[in-house]
């Protein structure tokens, strides 16, 4: 399935508030037993919940990102950030 998504020019990213050290340990101790070779897609650390907050899934009280699935057009997001950056800099 992951290869099918990549063929559509899509990417899958797992994001959590755990560190990359915890991700590696989880991958080696548990995931590699459930999925041959472990997860085929990247796991990203979001220790301060900034990515989760961007998508509205960060629980500040618990300090975790809630599970969610969200398609994101990163080209559009990057273009939006690039367009917003100059005006944001002028407000300072």
HURADA-V466796 format. One record per residue. RES is the residue in three letters. D_CENTER is the distance of its C-alpha to the mean C-alpha in whole Angstrom. Layout:
# HURADA-V466796
RES	D_CENTER
RES	D_CENTER
This chain:
# HURADA-V466796
UNK	18
UNK	15
UNK	18
UNK	19
UNK	16
UNK	16
UNK	20
UNK	19
UNK	17
UNK	13
UNK	10
UNK	8
UNK	5
UNK	5
UNK	4
UNK	7
UNK	10
UNK	12
UNK	13
UNK	12
UNK	16
UNK	15
UNK	13
UNK	15
UNK	18
UNK	16
UNK	16
UNK	20
UNK	21
UNK	20
UNK	18
UNK	20
UNK	23
UNK	21
UNK	20
UNK	22
UNK	20
UNK	17
UNK	14
UNK	14
UNK	11
UNK	8
UNK	7
UNK	6
UNK	8
UNK	8
UNK	11
UNK	13
UNK	10
UNK	10
UNK	7
UNK	8
UNK	11
UNK	10
UNK	10
UNK	13
UNK	11
UNK	12
UNK	15
UNK	17
UNK	20
UNK	18
UNK	16
UNK	13
UNK	10
UNK	12
UNK	11
UNK	10
UNK	10
UNK	10
UNK	11
UNK	10
UNK	13
UNK	12
UNK	15
UNK	16
UNK	14
UNK	15
UNK	18
UNK	18
UNK	17
UNK	20
UNK	22
UNK	22
UNK	22
UNK	25
UNK	27
UNK	24
UNK	26
UNK	29
UNK	29
UNK	29
